[in-house]
């Protein structure tokens, strides 16, 4: 098995480490547009070789698109076009992007659509680049495979085997439902973290005070504000409608807290907090 990974950042690089270490891939090739990142990925041994996209497509059995979703949407049809010259669906391409509906649209009527598997491993950190890659990043985490009925059984099985090697729990849903769910459990978390960071930075012009007073609660809440803009701008714009609904709901809840606090309504504040405490039954 030769795996080609397009994009050698946190997700792509971490996949490269474990897929080879755990015996899923005999060789791992990489494609990386940033020359500094490409050199670093090769130097630290994330991949066996960094090469151009065409060579990677030609040499790989399974291609993993691990670039920002806007770039992925432009790249996917090009990769499927390259498969069209082959007999059958011998090669497989998958993505690991955080939104799916746009990728579904650009691939839906392609004659090689069955070679593509849409997936989203729900794992990551606030860091980026090949230096952020780490072993075990995906262990025990959830992964979503979308629109599996549009992919060939062989392609789906290959991707399921990949996620089994990464020790992930796989669930299945369609692209539309995926984007709704991730807006509420992932994308809104990043928006609120960005907003909190901006709020504190606006108030505390002297950054030293932030670090002196920051507790574990603040640090964990604002951690996601360190996330890379190149990744999150296309996610938030491509999932615009779902993110806006999540943001509007969040603003409603914030307004409820504001009103209760402004009115010195301790009973209402307690009611809101205890209602929120129900999350403990879901997330431990």
N, C-alpha and C positions, 0 to 999 in steps of 0.2 A: 504494500500500500504506500503510495506516494501522495502526500497531502501538500497542497499549495495554499499558503495563507497570504491573502492580500490585505496588507495593513498590519504592521508589527508593533502595535501599541499594547496597552494593558490586556485587552481581550485576546487579540491575535497572538501576542507573545506568550501569554499564559497558556493558551491552547497548545502552542508549539511545544512548550516544555513538557506538559503532561501526556500529550498524544505520543510523543516519542519515548518518553520515560516509561510509559505503561504498555508499550508494545503495540499500540494501534497503528502507528506509522513507522515504516522502515526508514523513510526519508521525509524530511520536511523542507520545502522550498518556500522562500518568501518574496513578496513584492512590496516595496516601500518607496513612496514618492520622495520623501524627505531624505536627502543624502546623508545627513548626520545620523538620523535614526537607522538608516540602512546599514551604515558602517558599524554603528553600535550593536545592532542586532546580530550581525555576523561576528563581530569581535567577542561578544559575550556568549555566543553559541546558541542563540535562540533557534536558528535554522541552519541547515547544512549549507545552503547557498542562497544568496539574494540574486534575483534575476528580473528581467523585464516581464511584463504581463503576458505577452505572446508566448514566450518560452515557458513560463510557468503553466499556462493553459495546456501547452503541448505535452509537458513532462508529467503532469499530475493526474492522478485518478480522481481525486476529490479536491475541489477548490472551495476555500472558505473566504467569503467577502467580509472583512472586518474593518471597514472604513466608515466614515460618517454617512448617514443614510442618503443625503443628497448625492454624494459621489457614487454610492452603491446603486442608486436608481439609474444613473447614467451608464454604469459599468455592466449591470446585469444583462441587458439586451445584447451588448457586444460579446459577452462571454457565450451566451446562448447561440448567437450567430456563428461563433467559431465551432460550436458543437454540431451545427447543422450539416457540415461537410462529412461528418462521420456516419457510419452505419449504426442505427439503433441509438441507444442511450447508454453508452459505455462509461462516459464521464458524468460526474455529478457536481453541481454547484449548490452551495448553501450560503445563507447570510446569517449574521448574528446581530442585526440592527434592532433598534428599540421601537421603531414604528414599521408597520407592515402594509397598510392599504395602498400606498403609492407604489411599493415594490410589486404588489399584486396586480396593479393596473398596468405597469410597464411590461409585465411578463405574461399576462393572462392569455393573449392570443398568439403568442410565439409558438411556432411549430415544435420547438424543443422544450416547451414548458415543463414536460414531465421529468426532465433532468434536473429541475430546480426544486429545492426544499427550503421553505421559509422557516426560520427558527429564531428564537431569542433566548439565550441563556441569561437568567435573571441573577447576574453576579457582577461585581465590579467594585472599584474604589474611586476616590476622588482624584487619583493620580493618573497620569497618561505617559505615553512613550514607552519604548522598549525597556527602559530602566525600571518601569513600574511592574513589568511582568513577574509573576510569582507562581511557584508550584502550589497545587491544591486550592486555587482560587474558586473552582467550581464545585468542590466536594460538598455533597448534601444539599445543593441549591436546586431550585426549580428551573426547568427549561420548557419553553412553549414551542411546539411545532404547529405551524399554521397551514390551513388549506391542504392537508395531507392527501385528500382525495384527488387533487390535481397533479400530484407527483406520482411517479411510478413506484410500485411496491419495493423494487430493488433500491431506488434512490432513498426512500424513506427508511428502509432497513439499514442502509449504510450510515445515515445520519443518526438513527437511534443507537447504532453500535458505537458511534463516536461519542455520543453523550453518556453511554454506559461506561465507556473508558474514562470519562471525566467524572464519573460517580454522581451524575445528576438525575433528578426525578423529572420525567417527561410527562407533560400534559398536552392536550390537543384542543385547538379552537380555531375559528375562522379569523381572518385578518381584521375584520371590522370589530369583533368583540375584543380581540387582543389590544387594539389601539384604545378602546374605551377603558379597559382595565388598567393598562399601563399609565394612562393619563392620571388615574386616581392613586395608584400605589407607587408610582415612580416619578412621573414627570412633575406633578404638583409638589412633591417633596423637594425637588431641585429648585423650582420657582420660589417656594417659600424660604428656602435656605439662601438663595441669592438676595431676596428682598430683605431678610433679616440682616444679612451682612451689610447691605447698603444702608439700612436703618441705623445700625450701630456706627458704621464708618461716618455717616453724616453727622451724628450727634457727637461722637468722640473724635474730634480732629486730631488729638494727640494719641497716636496709636499705642503708645506705651501704656496708657490706662486700660485699653482693651485687654492686653496680655496680662497686666497685673491683676485685673479683677475677674478674668474669665474663669469660670468653673467648668467642671466636667459636663454639666448640662448644656452650657452655651457652646462649648467646643464640639459636642456631638451633634447639636442641632445645626450649627453653621458649617459643619465639615463639608457638606456637598457644595458649598459656595466656592470651593477650590476647583470644581470641575471645569473641564476644558470647553471654552466657548465654541471652538470649531466643531465639537461633537454636538453640543446642546442647541445651538441656533437652528440647524436643520430639523432636529427632533421636534422642537417646540413649534416651528412653523409648519412642518408637514402634518403634525397632529393638532393643528390649530383649534378646530372646533371642539374636540374632546377636552383639550387643555383649558380652553376658555370656560367650558361648563364646570370643570373642576375648580378653576380659580374663582368663578362666581359663587359657587357653593362655599368655598373657603372664606370668601369675603363676608358672606352672610353669617357664618359662624363667628368670625372675628367681630362683626358688628353686634352680635348678641352678647359677647363678652364685654365689649366696650359699653354698651347700654347698661348692662347690669352693674359694672364697676362705677360708671358715672352716677348711677342712682343709689349708690351705697347698698345695693340689694344683695346682701350676703347669701340669702336663701337661693337666689337665682344663680349666683356664681357657683355655689356648692352644687346645685342641680346640674349645671353645665359640666363641671369637673367630674362629678360622679357618673354622668351619662358617658363622658369620654372614657372613663375607667373601664367601660365594657370591652375596650380593645384588649385588655389583659387576657380575656378568654380566647382571643385569636392569636395574639403575639405574646410570647412569653419572654 
